[in-house]
């Protein structure tokens, strides 16, 4: 009986070490780079955040870059969204979601912000529509 409980204790310790070690290894960091491509002489205001992290307001001159690093945990549930403002426009977009992990895991996720919508340049240019709703 003593040998059996020792086995279970050792097994539980090893399981916990692998579980938490695996969760640490499973996190993914992705660099995001946002470029103001709205137009000549048009300043772009933006404010990006996730559920747990507010990155603050930024202001970009034409063709200026700004970036941040987003972290995905084991469950890949992190979502960063940005609110963009220029002239009389106010738009928002999910700038980093689990959909971007495959394209941006090994290189920065570069976004060109344009009047008709954001375009992800990484992995071939793909343009999206602005999110609708509040």
PAKEMAR-105185 format. One record per atom (N, C-alpha, C): chain; x, y, z; atom name. Coordinates in nm, 2 decimals. Each point is the difference from the previous one (the first is absolute). Layout:
% PAKEMAR-105185
{node 'A', {X, Y, Z}, 'CA'},
...
***
This chain:
% PAKEMAR-105185
{node 'A', {0.08, -0.12, 0.00}, 'N'},
{node 'A', {-0.08, 0.12, 0.00}, 'CA'},
{node 'A', {0.09, 0.13, 0.00}, 'C'},
{node 'A', {0.11, -0.01, 0.07}, 'N'},
{node 'A', {0.09, 0.12, 0.01}, 'CA'},
{node 'A', {0.06, 0.03, -0.14}, 'C'},
{node 'A', {0.03, -0.10, -0.07}, 'N'},
{node 'A', {0.06, 0.02, -0.13}, 'CA'},
{node 'A', {-0.10, 0.06, -0.10}, 'C'},
{node 'A', {-0.12, -0.04, 0.01}, 'N'},
{node 'A', {-0.11, 0.05, -0.09}, 'CA'},
{node 'A', {-0.02, 0.15, 0.02}, 'C'},
{node 'A', {-0.01, 0.04, 0.13}, 'N'},
{node 'A', {-0.02, 0.14, 0.03}, 'CA'},
{node 'A', {0.12, 0.09, -0.04}, 'C'},
{node 'A', {0.12, -0.06, 0.01}, 'N'},
{node 'A', {0.12, 0.07, -0.05}, 'CA'},
{node 'A', {0.00, 0.02, -0.15}, 'C'},
{node 'A', {-0.05, -0.10, -0.07}, 'N'},
{node 'A', {-0.01, 0.01, -0.14}, 'CA'},
{node 'A', {-0.10, 0.11, -0.04}, 'C'},
{node 'A', {-0.11, 0.00, 0.06}, 'N'},
{node 'A', {-0.10, 0.10, -0.03}, 'CA'},
{node 'A', {0.05, 0.14, 0.03}, 'C'},
{node 'A', {0.07, 0.02, 0.11}, 'N'},
{node 'A', {0.05, 0.13, 0.04}, 'CA'},
{node 'A', {0.11, 0.04, -0.11}, 'C'},
{node 'A', {0.09, -0.09, -0.04}, 'N'},
{node 'A', {0.10, 0.04, -0.10}, 'CA'},
{node 'A', {-0.07, 0.03, -0.13}, 'C'},
{node 'A', {-0.10, -0.08, -0.04}, 'N'},
{node 'A', {-0.07, 0.02, -0.12}, 'CA'},
{node 'A', {-0.07, 0.13, 0.00}, 'C'},
{node 'A', {-0.06, 0.04, 0.11}, 'N'},
{node 'A', {-0.07, 0.13, 0.01}, 'CA'},
{node 'A', {0.09, 0.12, -0.01}, 'C'},
{node 'A', {0.12, -0.01, 0.06}, 'N'},
{node 'A', {0.10, 0.10, -0.01}, 'CA'},
{node 'A', {0.05, 0.02, -0.14}, 'C'},
{node 'A', {0.03, -0.11, -0.06}, 'N'},
{node 'A', {0.05, 0.00, -0.14}, 'CA'},
{node 'A', {-0.11, 0.06, -0.09}, 'C'},
{node 'A', {-0.12, -0.04, 0.01}, 'N'},
{node 'A', {-0.11, 0.05, -0.08}, 'CA'},
{node 'A', {-0.02, 0.15, 0.02}, 'C'},
{node 'A', {0.01, 0.05, 0.12}, 'N'},
{node 'A', {-0.01, 0.14, 0.02}, 'CA'},
{node 'A', {0.11, 0.08, -0.06}, 'C'},
{node 'A', {0.12, -0.05, 0.01}, 'N'},
{node 'A', {0.12, 0.06, -0.06}, 'CA'},
{node 'A', {-0.02, 0.01, -0.15}, 'C'},
{node 'A', {-0.04, -0.11, -0.06}, 'N'},
{node 'A', {-0.02, 0.00, -0.15}, 'CA'},
{node 'A', {-0.11, 0.09, -0.04}, 'C'},
{node 'A', {-0.11, 0.00, 0.08}, 'N'},
{node 'A', {-0.11, 0.09, -0.03}, 'CA'},
{node 'A', {0.03, 0.15, 0.00}, 'C'},
{node 'A', {0.06, 0.04, 0.11}, 'N'},
{node 'A', {0.04, 0.14, 0.01}, 'CA'},
{node 'A', {0.11, 0.04, -0.09}, 'C'},
{node 'A', {0.10, -0.09, -0.02}, 'N'},
{node 'A', {0.11, 0.02, -0.09}, 'CA'},
{node 'A', {-0.06, 0.02, -0.15}, 'C'},
{node 'A', {-0.09, -0.09, -0.03}, 'N'},
{node 'A', {-0.06, 0.01, -0.13}, 'CA'},
{node 'A', {-0.08, 0.12, -0.03}, 'C'},
{node 'A', {-0.07, 0.05, 0.11}, 'N'},
{node 'A', {-0.08, 0.12, -0.02}, 'CA'},
{node 'A', {0.10, 0.12, -0.02}, 'C'},
{node 'A', {0.11, 0.00, 0.07}, 'N'},
{node 'A', {0.09, 0.11, -0.02}, 'CA'},
{node 'A', {0.06, 0.00, -0.14}, 'C'},
{node 'A', {0.03, -0.12, -0.05}, 'N'},
{node 'A', {0.06, -0.01, -0.13}, 'CA'},
{node 'A', {-0.11, 0.03, -0.11}, 'C'},
{node 'A', {-0.12, -0.02, 0.03}, 'N'},
{node 'A', {-0.11, 0.02, -0.10}, 'CA'},
{node 'A', {-0.03, 0.14, -0.02}, 'C'},
{node 'A', {0.05, 0.10, 0.08}, 'N'},
{node 'A', {-0.04, 0.13, -0.03}, 'CA'},
{node 'A', {0.07, 0.05, -0.12}, 'C'},
{node 'A', {-0.06, 0.09, -0.07}, 'N'},
{node 'A', {0.05, 0.05, -0.13}, 'CA'},
{node 'A', {0.00, 0.16, 0.01}, 'C'},
{node 'A', {0.11, 0.06, -0.03}, 'N'},
{node 'A', {0.01, 0.14, -0.01}, 'CA'},
{node 'A', {0.00, 0.05, -0.15}, 'C'},
{node 'A', {-0.08, 0.10, -0.03}, 'N'},
{node 'A', {0.00, 0.05, -0.14}, 'CA'},
{node 'A', {0.02, 0.15, 0.00}, 'C'},
{node 'A', {0.09, 0.04, -0.08}, 'N'},
{node 'A', {0.02, 0.15, -0.01}, 'CA'},
{node 'A', {-0.09, 0.05, -0.11}, 'C'},
{node 'A', {-0.06, 0.11, 0.03}, 'N'},
{node 'A', {-0.10, 0.07, -0.09}, 'CA'},
{node 'A', {0.06, 0.14, -0.04}, 'C'},
{node 'A', {0.00, 0.03, -0.13}, 'N'},
{node 'A', {0.05, 0.13, -0.05}, 'CA'},
{node 'A', {-0.12, 0.06, -0.08}, 'C'},
{node 'A', {-0.04, 0.12, 0.04}, 'N'},
{node 'A', {-0.11, 0.07, -0.06}, 'CA'},
{node 'A', {0.06, 0.12, -0.08}, 'C'},
{node 'A', {-0.04, 0.01, -0.12}, 'N'},
{node 'A', {0.05, 0.11, -0.09}, 'CA'},
{node 'A', {-0.12, 0.09, -0.04}, 'C'},
{node 'A', {0.02, 0.13, 0.01}, 'N'},
{node 'A', {-0.10, 0.10, -0.04}, 'CA'},
{node 'A', {0.01, 0.02, -0.15}, 'C'},
{node 'A', {-0.09, -0.07, -0.08}, 'N'},
{node 'A', {-0.01, 0.02, -0.14}, 'CA'},
{node 'A', {-0.14, 0.05, -0.04}, 'C'},
{node 'A', {-0.05, 0.09, 0.09}, 'N'},
{node 'A', {-0.14, 0.06, -0.03}, 'CA'},
{node 'A', {0.01, 0.10, -0.12}, 'C'},
{node 'A', {0.10, 0.08, 0.00}, 'N'},
{node 'A', {0.02, 0.09, -0.11}, 'CA'},
{node 'A', {0.10, 0.11, 0.03}, 'C'},
{node 'A', {0.03, 0.08, -0.10}, 'N'},
{node 'A', {0.10, 0.10, 0.01}, 'CA'},
{node 'A', {-0.05, 0.11, 0.10}, 'C'},
{node 'A', {0.09, 0.04, 0.09}, 'N'},
{node 'A', {-0.03, 0.11, 0.10}, 'CA'},
{node 'A', {-0.12, -0.03, 0.09}, 'C'},
{node 'A', {-0.03, -0.13, 0.02}, 'N'},
{node 'A', {-0.11, -0.04, 0.09}, 'CA'},
{node 'A', {0.06, -0.07, 0.12}, 'C'},
{node 'A', {-0.02, 0.06, 0.12}, 'N'},
{node 'A', {0.04, -0.06, 0.12}, 'CA'},
{node 'A', {-0.10, -0.11, 0.04}, 'C'},
{node 'A', {0.06, -0.11, 0.06}, 'N'},
{node 'A', {-0.09, -0.11, 0.04}, 'CA'},
{node 'A', {0.01, -0.02, 0.15}, 'C'},
{node 'A', {-0.11, 0.01, 0.07}, 'N'},
{node 'A', {0.00, -0.03, 0.14}, 'CA'},
{node 'A', {-0.05, -0.14, 0.02}, 'C'},
{node 'A', {0.07, -0.07, 0.10}, 'N'},
{node 'A', {-0.04, -0.14, 0.03}, 'CA'},
{node 'A', {0.01, -0.03, 0.14}, 'C'},
{node 'A', {-0.08, -0.09, 0.05}, 'N'},
{node 'A', {0.00, -0.05, 0.14}, 'CA'},
{node 'A', {-0.02, -0.15, -0.01}, 'C'},
{node 'A', {0.10, -0.07, 0.04}, 'N'},
{node 'A', {-0.01, -0.15, 0.00}, 'CA'},
{node 'A', {-0.01, -0.06, 0.14}, 'C'},
{node 'A', {-0.07, -0.10, 0.02}, 'N'},
{node 'A', {-0.01, -0.07, 0.13}, 'CA'},
{node 'A', {-0.05, -0.14, -0.02}, 'C'},
{node 'A', {0.02, -0.08, 0.11}, 'N'},
{node 'A', {-0.06, -0.13, 0.01}, 'CA'},
{node 'A', {-0.09, 0.00, 0.13}, 'C'},
{node 'A', {-0.06, -0.11, 0.03}, 'N'},
{node 'A', {-0.08, 0.00, 0.12}, 'CA'},
{node 'A', {0.08, 0.03, 0.12}, 'C'},
{node 'A', {0.13, -0.03, 0.01}, 'N'},
{node 'A', {0.08, 0.02, 0.12}, 'CA'},
{node 'A', {0.11, 0.10, -0.02}, 'C'},
{node 'A', {0.02, 0.06, -0.11}, 'N'},
{node 'A', {0.11, 0.09, -0.02}, 'CA'},
{node 'A', {-0.04, 0.11, -0.09}, 'C'},
{node 'A', {0.02, 0.13, 0.05}, 'N'},
{node 'A', {-0.03, 0.12, -0.08}, 'CA'},
{node 'A', {0.13, 0.06, -0.04}, 'C'},
{node 'A', {0.02, 0.01, -0.13}, 'N'},
{node 'A', {0.13, 0.04, -0.06}, 'CA'},
{node 'A', {0.01, 0.16, -0.01}, 'C'},
{node 'A', {-0.11, 0.06, 0.03}, 'N'},
{node 'A', {-0.01, 0.15, -0.01}, 'CA'},
{node 'A', {-0.02, 0.05, -0.14}, 'C'},
{node 'A', {-0.02, 0.14, 0.00}, 'N'},
{node 'A', {-0.02, 0.06, -0.13}, 'CA'},
{node 'A', {0.13, 0.04, -0.07}, 'C'},
{node 'A', {-0.01, 0.00, -0.13}, 'N'},
{node 'A', {0.12, 0.03, -0.08}, 'CA'},
{node 'A', {-0.05, 0.09, -0.11}, 'C'},
{node 'A', {0.10, 0.07, -0.06}, 'N'},
{node 'A', {-0.03, 0.09, -0.11}, 'CA'},
{node 'A', {0.11, -0.02, -0.11}, 'C'},
{node 'A', {-0.04, -0.04, -0.12}, 'N'},
{node 'A', {0.10, -0.03, -0.10}, 'CA'},
{node 'A', {-0.01, 0.10, -0.12}, 'C'},
{node 'A', {0.12, 0.05, -0.04}, 'N'},
{node 'A', {0.00, 0.09, -0.12}, 'CA'},
{node 'A', {-0.01, -0.10, -0.12}, 'C'},
{node 'A', {-0.02, 0.05, -0.12}, 'N'},
{node 'A', {0.00, -0.08, -0.12}, 'CA'},
{node 'A', {0.12, -0.09, -0.01}, 'C'},
{node 'A', {-0.02, -0.13, -0.02}, 'N'},
{node 'A', {0.10, -0.10, -0.02}, 'CA'},
{node 'A', {0.08, -0.03, 0.13}, 'C'},
{node 'A', {-0.03, 0.05, 0.11}, 'N'},
{node 'A', {0.06, -0.03, 0.12}, 'CA'},
{node 'A', {-0.04, -0.13, 0.06}, 'C'},
{node 'A', {0.09, -0.07, 0.07}, 'N'},
{node 'A', {-0.03, -0.13, 0.06}, 'CA'},
{node 'A', {-0.02, 0.01, 0.15}, 'C'},
{node 'A', {-0.07, -0.09, 0.06}, 'N'},
{node 'A', {-0.01, -0.02, 0.14}, 'CA'},
{node 'A', {-0.03, -0.15, 0.02}, 'C'},
{node 'A', {0.06, -0.06, 0.11}, 'N'},
{node 'A', {-0.02, -0.14, 0.02}, 'CA'},
{node 'A', {-0.01, -0.04, 0.14}, 'C'},
{node 'A', {-0.04, -0.12, 0.02}, 'N'},
{node 'A', {-0.01, -0.06, 0.14}, 'CA'},
{node 'A', {0.02, -0.15, -0.02}, 'C'},
{node 'A', {0.02, -0.07, 0.12}, 'N'},
{node 'A', {0.01, -0.14, 0.00}, 'CA'},
{node 'A', {-0.12, -0.06, 0.07}, 'C'},
{node 'A', {-0.07, -0.09, -0.06}, 'N'},
{node 'A', {-0.12, -0.07, 0.06}, 'CA'},
{node 'A', {0.04, -0.14, 0.03}, 'C'},
{node 'A', {-0.05, -0.05, 0.12}, 'N'},
{node 'A', {0.03, -0.13, 0.04}, 'CA'},
{node 'A', {-0.12, -0.09, 0.00}, 'C'},
{node 'A', {0.01, -0.12, -0.05}, 'N'},
{node 'A', {-0.11, -0.09, 0.00}, 'CA'},
{node 'A', {0.04, -0.11, 0.10}, 'C'},
{node 'A', {-0.10, -0.04, 0.08}, 'N'},
{node 'A', {0.03, -0.10, 0.10}, 'CA'},
{node 'A', {-0.03, -0.14, -0.06}, 'C'},
{node 'A', {0.00, -0.10, 0.08}, 'N'},
{node 'A', {-0.03, -0.14, -0.05}, 'CA'},
{node 'A', {-0.13, -0.01, -0.07}, 'C'},
{node 'A', {-0.10, 0.07, 0.04}, 'N'},
{node 'A', {-0.13, -0.02, -0.06}, 'CA'},
{node 'A', {-0.02, 0.09, -0.12}, 'C'},
{node 'A', {0.10, 0.09, -0.04}, 'N'},
{node 'A', {-0.01, 0.09, -0.11}, 'CA'},
{node 'A', {-0.12, 0.09, 0.00}, 'C'},
{node 'A', {-0.03, 0.05, 0.11}, 'N'},
{node 'A', {-0.12, 0.09, 0.01}, 'CA'},
{node 'A', {0.02, 0.15, 0.00}, 'C'},
{node 'A', {0.12, 0.04, -0.01}, 'N'},
{node 'A', {0.03, 0.14, 0.01}, 'CA'},
{node 'A', {-0.06, 0.07, -0.13}, 'C'},
{node 'A', {-0.05, 0.12, 0.02}, 'N'},
{node 'A', {-0.05, 0.08, -0.11}, 'CA'},
{node 'A', {0.04, 0.15, 0.02}, 'C'},
{node 'A', {0.06, 0.06, -0.09}, 'N'},
{node 'A', {0.03, 0.14, 0.01}, 'CA'},
{node 'A', {-0.08, 0.07, -0.11}, 'C'},
{node 'A', {-0.07, 0.11, 0.04}, 'N'},
{node 'A', {-0.07, 0.07, -0.10}, 'CA'},
{node 'A', {0.04, 0.15, 0.01}, 'C'},
{node 'A', {-0.01, 0.07, -0.11}, 'N'},
{node 'A', {0.04, 0.14, -0.01}, 'CA'},
{node 'A', {-0.11, 0.09, -0.05}, 'C'},
{node 'A', {-0.01, 0.11, 0.05}, 'N'},
{node 'A', {-0.09, 0.11, -0.04}, 'CA'},
{node 'A', {0.08, 0.10, -0.08}, 'C'},
{node 'A', {-0.04, 0.03, -0.12}, 'N'},
{node 'A', {0.07, 0.09, -0.09}, 'CA'},
{node 'A', {-0.08, 0.12, -0.03}, 'C'},
{node 'A', {0.06, 0.12, 0.00}, 'N'},
{node 'A', {-0.07, 0.13, -0.02}, 'CA'},
{node 'A', {0.09, 0.08, -0.09}, 'C'},
{node 'A', {-0.07, 0.06, -0.11}, 'N'},
{node 'A', {0.07, 0.09, -0.09}, 'CA'},
{node 'A', {-0.11, 0.09, -0.06}, 'C'},
{node 'A', {0.03, 0.12, -0.02}, 'N'},
{node 'A', {-0.10, 0.10, -0.05}, 'CA'},
{node 'A', {-0.13, -0.02, 0.06}, 'C'},
{node 'A', {-0.10, -0.03, -0.07}, 'N'},
{node 'A', {-0.14, -0.02, 0.05}, 'CA'},
{node 'A', {-0.03, -0.15, 0.02}, 'C'},
{node 'A', {0.10, -0.09, -0.01}, 'N'},
{node 'A', {-0.03, -0.14, 0.01}, 'CA'},
{node 'A', {0.04, -0.06, 0.13}, 'C'},
{node 'A', {-0.08, -0.10, 0.04}, 'N'},
{node 'A', {0.03, -0.08, 0.13}, 'CA'},
{node 'A', {-0.03, -0.15, -0.03}, 'C'},
{node 'A', {0.11, -0.08, 0.00}, 'N'},
{node 'A', {-0.02, -0.14, -0.04}, 'CA'},
{node 'A', {0.07, -0.08, 0.11}, 'C'},
{node 'A', {-0.03, -0.14, 0.00}, 'N'},
{node 'A', {0.08, -0.09, 0.09}, 'CA'},
{node 'A', {0.01, -0.13, -0.07}, 'C'},
{node 'A', {0.10, -0.08, 0.05}, 'N'},
{node 'A', {0.04, -0.12, -0.06}, 'CA'},
{node 'A', {0.07, -0.09, 0.10}, 'C'},
{node 'A', {-0.02, -0.13, -0.01}, 'N'},
{node 'A', {0.07, -0.10, 0.08}, 'CA'},
{node 'A', {0.14, -0.02, -0.06}, 'C'},
{node 'A', {0.10, 0.07, 0.05}, 'N'},
{node 'A', {0.13, 0.01, -0.06}, 'CA'},
{node 'A', {0.08, -0.13, 0.02}, 'C'},
{node 'A', {-0.02, -0.07, 0.11}, 'N'},
{node 'A', {0.07, -0.12, 0.03}, 'CA'},
{node 'A', {-0.09, -0.10, 0.07}, 'C'},
{node 'A', {-0.03, -0.11, -0.07}, 'N'},
{node 'A', {-0.08, -0.11, 0.05}, 'CA'},
{node 'A', {0.07, -0.13, -0.03}, 'C'},
{node 'A', {-0.06, -0.11, 0.05}, 'N'},
{node 'A', {0.06, -0.13, -0.02}, 'CA'},
{node 'A', {0.01, -0.03, -0.15}, 'C'},
{node 'A', {-0.08, 0.06, -0.09}, 'N'},
{node 'A', {0.01, -0.02, -0.14}, 'CA'},
{node 'A', {0.14, 0.04, -0.05}, 'C'},
{node 'A', {0.07, 0.09, 0.07}, 'N'},
{node 'A', {0.12, 0.05, -0.05}, 'CA'},
{node 'A', {0.12, -0.08, 0.04}, 'C'},
{node 'A', {-0.02, -0.10, 0.09}, 'N'},
{node 'A', {0.12, -0.07, 0.05}, 'CA'},
{node 'A', {0.07, -0.08, -0.11}, 'C'},
{node 'A', {-0.07, -0.06, -0.09}, 'N'},
{node 'A', {0.07, -0.07, -0.11}, 'CA'},
{node 'A', {0.09, 0.09, -0.09}, 'C'},
{node 'A', {-0.06, 0.11, -0.04}, 'N'},
{node 'A', {0.07, 0.10, -0.09}, 'CA'},
{node 'A', {0.11, 0.07, 0.07}, 'C'},
{node 'A', {-0.01, 0.03, 0.13}, 'N'},
{node 'A', {0.09, 0.09, 0.07}, 'CA'},
{node 'A', {0.08, -0.06, 0.11}, 'C'},
{node 'A', {0.00, -0.13, 0.02}, 'N'},
{node 'A', {0.07, -0.06, 0.11}, 'CA'},
{node 'A', {0.15, 0.02, -0.01}, 'C'},
{node 'A', {0.06, 0.00, -0.12}, 'N'},
{node 'A', {0.14, 0.01, -0.02}, 'CA'},
{node 'A', {0.05, 0.13, -0.06}, 'C'},
{node 'A', {-0.09, 0.10, -0.02}, 'N'},
{node 'A', {0.04, 0.13, -0.05}, 'CA'},
{node 'A', {-0.11, 0.10, 0.04}, 'C'},
{node 'A', {0.04, 0.13, 0.00}, 'N'},
{node 'A', {-0.10, 0.10, 0.05}, 'CA'},
{node 'A', {-0.13, 0.00, -0.08}, 'C'},
{node 'A', {-0.11, 0.02, 0.06}, 'N'},
{node 'A', {-0.13, 0.02, -0.07}, 'CA'},
{node 'A', {-0.01, 0.15, -0.04}, 'C'},
{node 'A', {0.02, 0.03, -0.12}, 'N'},
{node 'A', {0.00, 0.13, -0.05}, 'CA'},
{node 'A', {-0.13, 0.04, -0.06}, 'C'},
{node 'A', {-0.06, 0.11, 0.05}, 'N'},
{node 'A', {-0.13, 0.05, -0.04}, 'CA'},
{node 'A', {0.01, 0.14, -0.07}, 'C'},
{node 'A', {-0.05, 0.01, -0.12}, 'N'},
{node 'A', {-0.01, 0.13, -0.06}, 'CA'},
{node 'A', {-0.14, 0.05, 0.01}, 'C'},
{node 'A', {-0.02, 0.11, 0.07}, 'N'},
{node 'A', {-0.13, 0.05, 0.03}, 'CA'},
{node 'A', {-0.04, 0.10, -0.11}, 'C'},
{node 'A', {-0.10, -0.04, -0.07}, 'N'},
{node 'A', {-0.05, 0.08, -0.12}, 'CA'},
{node 'A', {-0.15, 0.04, 0.02}, 'C'},
{node 'A', {-0.04, 0.10, -0.07}, 'N'},
{node 'A', {-0.14, 0.05, 0.02}, 'CA'},
{node 'A', {-0.11, -0.11, -0.01}, 'C'},
{node 'A', {0.02, -0.09, -0.10}, 'N'},
{node 'A', {-0.11, -0.10, -0.02}, 'CA'},
{node 'A', {0.02, -0.12, 0.10}, 'C'},
{node 'A', {0.11, -0.01, 0.07}, 'N'},
{node 'A', {0.02, -0.11, 0.09}, 'CA'},
{node 'A', {0.14, -0.03, 0.03}, 'C'},
{node 'A', {0.03, -0.08, 0.10}, 'N'},
{node 'A', {0.14, -0.04, 0.02}, 'CA'},
{node 'A', {0.05, -0.11, -0.09}, 'C'},
{node 'A', {0.12, 0.00, -0.04}, 'N'},
{node 'A', {0.06, -0.11, -0.08}, 'CA'},
{node 'A', {0.12, -0.06, 0.07}, 'C'},
{node 'A', {-0.01, -0.13, 0.02}, 'N'},
{node 'A', {0.12, -0.07, 0.06}, 'CA'},
{node 'A', {0.09, -0.03, -0.11}, 'C'},
{node 'A', {0.13, 0.05, 0.01}, 'N'},
{node 'A', {0.10, -0.01, -0.10}, 'CA'},
{node 'A', {0.07, -0.13, 0.01}, 'C'},
{node 'A', {0.02, -0.05, 0.13}, 'N'},
{node 'A', {0.07, -0.12, 0.03}, 'CA'},
{node 'A', {-0.06, -0.12, -0.07}, 'C'},
{node 'A', {0.09, -0.08, -0.07}, 'N'},
{node 'A', {-0.05, -0.12, -0.06}, 'CA'},
{node 'A', {-0.08, 0.02, -0.13}, 'C'},
{node 'A', {0.02, 0.11, -0.06}, 'N'},
{node 'A', {-0.08, 0.04, -0.12}, 'CA'},
{node 'A', {-0.11, 0.10, 0.04}, 'C'},
{node 'A', {-0.03, 0.10, -0.08}, 'N'},
{node 'A', {-0.09, 0.10, 0.04}, 'CA'},
{node 'A', {-0.15, -0.05, 0.00}, 'C'},
{node 'A', {-0.06, 0.02, 0.12}, 'N'},
{node 'A', {-0.14, -0.04, 0.01}, 'CA'},
{node 'A', {-0.07, 0.12, 0.07}, 'C'},
{node 'A', {-0.10, 0.05, -0.07}, 'N'},
{node 'A', {-0.08, 0.12, 0.06}, 'CA'},
{node 'A', {-0.13, -0.05, 0.05}, 'C'},
{node 'A', {-0.04, 0.07, 0.11}, 'N'},
{node 'A', {-0.13, -0.03, 0.07}, 'CA'},
{node 'A', {-0.08, 0.12, 0.01}, 'C'},
{node 'A', {-0.13, -0.02, 0.03}, 'N'},
{node 'A', {-0.09, 0.11, 0.02}, 'CA'},
{node 'A', {0.00, 0.04, 0.15}, 'C'},
{node 'A', {-0.03, 0.12, 0.02}, 'N'},
{node 'A', {-0.01, 0.05, 0.14}, 'CA'},
{node 'A', {-0.11, -0.08, 0.08}, 'C'},
{node 'A', {0.02, -0.02, 0.13}, 'N'},
{node 'A', {-0.10, -0.06, 0.08}, 'CA'},
{node 'A', {-0.12, 0.09, 0.00}, 'C'},
{node 'A', {-0.12, -0.06, 0.02}, 'N'},
{node 'A', {-0.12, 0.08, 0.01}, 'CA'},
{node 'A', {-0.06, -0.01, 0.14}, 'C'},
{node 'A', {-0.08, 0.09, 0.04}, 'N'},
{node 'A', {-0.06, -0.01, 0.14}, 'CA'},
{node 'A', {0.08, 0.09, 0.09}, 'C'},
{node 'A', {-0.04, 0.00, 0.13}, 'N'},
{node 'A', {0.06, 0.08, 0.10}, 'CA'},
{node 'A', {0.12, -0.07, 0.06}, 'C'},
***
